[in-house]
């Protein structure tokens, strides 16, 4: 990041506060926009199996053939590649931990308001994910429907609203 900031030409089209800022906008569950001084980009993830996801991404920038800008964009892409590999490793470790006998249930982060809001919505729509015991294979929809019906019969959802 130091090399990137050092080489990055000043972009006077941006407010001074954003000339070296990297901003991310996460749109749960699967889209992130990245706003950098030299370019904007996105990545989006699509689950295709229980243990496999496809990711698509693209970056867009105004024409600027200056050597410094080309190098800054190269460095930004390199930083993003390293970060992506770290994220992939974290996901792999999380997946592996959930398969172990020591896994005691899902921990949902309260550190980020967006993550918390998304997880709250998942728990409302799919109370089956809050169960201690994993439902038998092929029974998730039935168990979730039963839990939703029980919740509605007891007025739990109305009480939370």
C-alpha positions in Angstrom: 0.0 0.0 0.0 2.9 2.4 0.7 4.3 2.0 -2.8 0.8 2.6 -4.2 0.2 5.8 -2.3 3.7 7.0 -3.1 3.4 6.5 -6.9 -0.3 7.4 -7.3 -0.6 10.7 -9.2 -3.0 13.2 -7.7 -6.5 13.1 -9.1 -7.8 16.7 -8.9 -11.2 15.5 -10.1 -11.7 14.0 -6.7 -12.4 15.9 -3.5 -9.1 16.2 -1.5 -10.4 13.9 1.2 -10.8 11.0 -1.4 -7.6 11.4 -3.4 -5.9 8.5 -1.6 -8.9 6.8 0.0 -10.0 3.3 -0.7 -13.7 2.9 -0.1 -15.8 -0.3 -0.2 -19.5 -0.6 -0.4 -20.8 -4.1 0.5 -24.2 -5.0 -0.7 -25.1 -8.2 1.1 -25.2 -11.0 0.3 -22.8 -11.1 -2.6 -21.7 -7.8 -4.1 -18.8 -5.4 -3.3 -18.1 -2.1 -5.0 -14.5 -0.7 -4.6 -13.9 3.0 -5.1 -10.2 3.8 -5.5 -8.6 7.1 -6.6 -7.5 5.5 -9.8 -10.4 3.2 -10.7 -13.7 1.7 -9.6 -14.3 -2.0 -9.5 -16.7 -4.7 -8.3 -16.8 -8.3 -7.4 -19.8 -10.6 -7.1 -20.0 -14.1 -5.8 -22.4 -16.8 -6.9 -22.7 -20.1 -4.9 -22.9 -23.0 -7.3 -22.6 -25.9 -4.8 -22.4 -26.3 -1.0 -18.6 -26.0 -1.3 -18.0 -24.0 -4.5 -18.5 -20.4 -5.5 -17.9 -18.5 -8.7 -16.6 -15.0 -8.5 -16.8 -12.4 -11.2 -15.2 -9.0 -11.1 -14.2 -6.1 -13.3 -12.4 -2.7 -12.9 -13.1 0.5 -14.8 -11.0 3.6 -15.1 -10.8 6.8 -17.0 -8.2 6.9 -19.8 -4.8 7.8 -18.3 -1.7 6.5 -19.9 0.8 8.1 -17.6 3.4 5.7 -16.3 2.6 6.5 -12.7 -1.1 5.8 -13.2 -0.4 2.5 -15.0 1.9 1.5 -12.1 -0.6 2.6 -9.5 -3.3 0.5 -11.2 -1.0 -2.5 -11.3 -0.3 -2.1 -7.6 -4.0 -1.8 -6.8 -4.8 -5.0 -8.7 -1.9 -6.8 -6.9 -3.2 -5.7 -3.5 -6.6 -6.9 -4.5 -5.2 -10.3 -5.6 -3.4 -10.8 -2.3 -6.6 -9.8 -0.4 -8.7 -12.1 -2.5 -6.3 -15.0 -1.7 -6.5 -14.2 2.0 -10.3 -14.1 1.8 -10.4 -17.4 0.0 -8.1 -19.0 2.7 -10.4 -17.6 5.5 -13.4 -19.1 3.7 -11.7 -22.5 3.4 -10.7 -22.5 7.0 -14.2 -21.5 8.1 -15.6 -24.3 5.9 -13.2 -26.9 7.4 -13.9 -25.7 10.9 -17.6 -26.3 10.5 -16.9 -29.9 9.5 -15.0 -30.6 12.7 -16.3 -32.2 15.8 -15.2 -29.1 17.8 -17.6 -26.8 15.9 -20.1 -25.5 18.4 -22.4 -23.5 16.1 -22.4 -20.5 13.8 -20.9 -17.3 15.2 -22.4 -14.3 13.4 -20.5 -11.1 13.7 -21.9 -8.1 15.5 -18.9 -5.9 14.5 -20.4 -4.7 11.2 -23.9 -3.4 11.1 -24.4 -4.6 7.5 -23.3 -8.2 8.4 -25.5 -8.2 11.5 -28.6 -6.9 9.6 -28.1 -9.5 6.9 -27.7 -12.3 9.4 -30.8 -11.1 11.3 -32.8 -11.3 8.1 -31.5 -14.8 7.4 -32.6 -15.9 10.9 -36.1 -14.4 10.3 -36.5 -16.1 6.9 -34.8 -19.4 7.8 -35.1 -20.2 11.5 -33.8 -23.6 10.7 -30.2 -22.1 10.8 -30.6 -21.3 14.5 -31.2 -25.0 15.4 -28.6 -26.8 17.5 -29.0 -30.0 15.5 -28.5 -30.2 11.8 -31.7 -31.3 10.0 -31.7 -34.6 8.3 -30.6 -34.5 4.7 -33.6 -33.5 2.5 -35.6 -32.1 5.4 -34.4 -28.5 5.6 -37.5 -27.0 3.8 -39.9 -29.1 5.9 -38.2 -28.2 9.2 -37.9 -24.5 8.3 -41.6 -24.4 7.3 -42.6 -26.0 10.6 -40.5 -23.5 12.6 -42.0 -20.6 10.6 -45.5 -21.9 11.3 -44.8 -22.3 15.0 -43.4 -18.8 15.2 -46.4 -17.3 13.4 -48.8 -19.3 15.6 -47.3 -17.9 18.7 -47.1 -14.3 17.2 -43.3 -14.2 17.8 -42.7 -12.2 14.6 -45.4 -9.6 15.4 -43.9 -9.1 18.9 -40.5 -8.3 17.4 -41.8 -5.8 14.9 
